[in-house]
Amino acid sequence: MARLAVVLMILFAAVPQALLAAGAQPDHPRLPTCSATAAAAPDAAAPTQELGNGGGGGSRIVDITHAMRPELPVMGSAAGVGPLLRLKKSMANGSRSNLSELRMSAHTGTHVDAPGHMWQRHFDAGFDVDTLDLELLNGPALLVDVPRDTNITAEVMKSLNIPRGVRRVLFRTLNTDKRLMWQKESDLSFVGFTEGGAQWLVDHTDIKLVGVDYLSVSSYDYLISGHVVFSKSREIVIVESLKLDDVEAGMYMLHCLPLRLVGAEGSPVRCILIK
Amino acid sequence: MARLAVVLMILFAAVPQALLAAGAQPDHPRLPTCSATAAAAPDAAAPTQELGNGGGGGSRIVDITHAMRPELPVMGSAAGVGPLLRLKKSMANGSRSNLSELRMSAHTGTHVDAPGHMWQRHFDAGFDVDTLDLELLNGPALLVDVPRDTNITAEVMKSLNIPRGVRRVLFRTLNTDKRLMWQKESDLSFVGFTEGGAQWLVDHTDIKLVGVDYLSVSSYDYLISGHVVFSKSREIVIVESLKLDDVEAGMYMLHCLPLRLVGAEGSPVRCILIK
């Protein structure tokens, strides 16, 4: 029986388009469309000029990370994050090499939250960004469009019909349409999870990586309570401020690699999707 | 003829063990052993409890990144890199969240060099770390042991018999055996490429990503000249201070994701190998 379930899951993985389409609500025209071409694993059968399995040229990689610019928004500020780099050694001034120093909040630009960000108990216990599970941060992920006229509530989560077994979901929202990440002044009307939406995800899905397209996983009204719901069990990784413009919804291989900042409750992260 | 070459390369990729073993010198007992189990692509046929191709549990991922600790060595210093984090907002002090600030050189711990690090012309032209090719930073890579009694000279490079078509190589050296990255005081007797070894790699291989296990890709006597050879064409990515302990030599899928530090000549990077 368990074996049958596994077989069904593999079949399911092979035809996500048909199944998700069957589950889609007609009033949400931008629900996930998982095309067969967006298979997660590189095509080992494709001709390649490169040695080693799974390699290959072409533009298979989609960068979903915002560039680190002084104009990146920061919650509740009109000034942006400000200067992030300082050239400490300069060849133009006689040094043998150029050497920059970086200085920034651990939550600058595209970043991950660790459990200790809003749970003091987890912070005290050392659940820092270096304890996040690399197996979760690297694997198949679903990029999904959510309805544009609402926060991500329990009702919205239910309507998305995300199948059990999906562990990583990137939620594209109105924030992307409004290009909020390109505005230096933060916009507190951004959308995100409500507390109820977060709780529904925890209770009714297998999602353990939650990605969003603005500064916070939860909307401003639920800024703390939404985070708290996600981080309580320490099982869920939150990825914020993803750049989800101009990518087709569907299944990809996701790679998110934060820095190993021992003791930090978050880290800037580079995230890519591989078709 | 070109098609035949491609077919041969694919065949070659399928049996790296036999071919590399044939090319190995008996006096270099730790030359690469590319086992069939170290295939780069995830096994889509394996049973999985997870939706999406190529996923799966187990400990497929090997972290080859050093944790960011104040005791990490810095070239020419006995003091280490020093404090890297400061808790700017603390829940223990009444803030609604914990928030760390990071401050470090762009070449702290495991990191990549961009062409502008030691070429002012490339720096002026804007070839910063954000211009590094993600296709190069993500793909099949060979982890190889080099002889322990020498720098990586032209002769050593020749003896390694790394086949054409291999684009990413991580060189494990005596530095790993000596655990130099765990010593706060830098050790300038570290081994690395000589200028001649770097030039041989450029002239006689297809390697475009060069990874090493200490602070510099080139040994101290060739600190600048080695970098200059590698970075001249802007085609080669240098990854330094990798943690290559306790990993079998062989082929892996490599993922190295630096931060998008616009204007910087380097960046801390998280690198992983997937079996």
Interface residues (C-beta under 8 A of the other chain):
Chain A: V6 M9 I10 F12 A13 A14 P16 A39 A40 A41 P42 A44 P47 T48 Q49 E50 L51 G52 N53 G54 G55 G56 G57 S59 R60 I61 D63 T65 H66 A67 M68 R69 L84 L85 K88 M91 A92 R96 S97 N98 L99 S100 E101 L102 R103 M104 S105 A106 H107 G109 G116 H117 M118 Q120 F123 D130 L134 E135 N138 G139 P140 A141 L142 P163 G165 V166 R167 L223 I224 H227 M251 M253 H255 C256 L257 P258 L259 R260 L261 V262 G263 A264 E265 G266 S267 P268 V269 R270 C271 I272 I274
Chain B: V6 M9 I10 F12 A13 A14 P16 A39 A40 A41 P42 A44 P47 T48 Q49 E50 L51 G52 N53 G54 G55 G56 G57 S59 R60 I61 D63 T65 H66 A67 M68 R69 L84 L85 K88 M91 A92 R96 S97 N98 L99 S100 E101 L102 R103 M104 S105 A106 H107 G109 G116 H117 M118 Q120 F123 D130 L134 E135 N138 G139 P140 A141 L142 P163 G165 V166 R167 L223 I224 H227 M251 M253 H255 C256 L257 P258 L259 R260 L261 V262 G263 A264 E265 G266 S267 P268 V269 R270 C271 I272 I274
